[in-house]
Amino acid sequence: MKNKEIQMKWKNLHDINTFQCVENEVYLGGKDENGEDITIVFSTFELLEWLEVSYMKEQLIKYIKEL
């Protein structure tokens, strides 16, 4: 059996222009780093479990104050 090499795929989501939450899925859509349309679908449960919104807000405020 061959070892399969795991390859990470990195995408940047710029210009977020679409948000939708249906049942247990959250959709974020926009343009990627090349200007191409991209939609990312998350499990709502996992997204809420992993995101620390208060921490994200704190970091953003710190960033804005440094501008």
Secondary structure, DSSP 8 states (H G I E B T S, - for coil): -------------EEEEEEEEETTEEEEEEE-TTS-EEEEEEEHHHHHHH--HHHHHHHHHHHHHH-
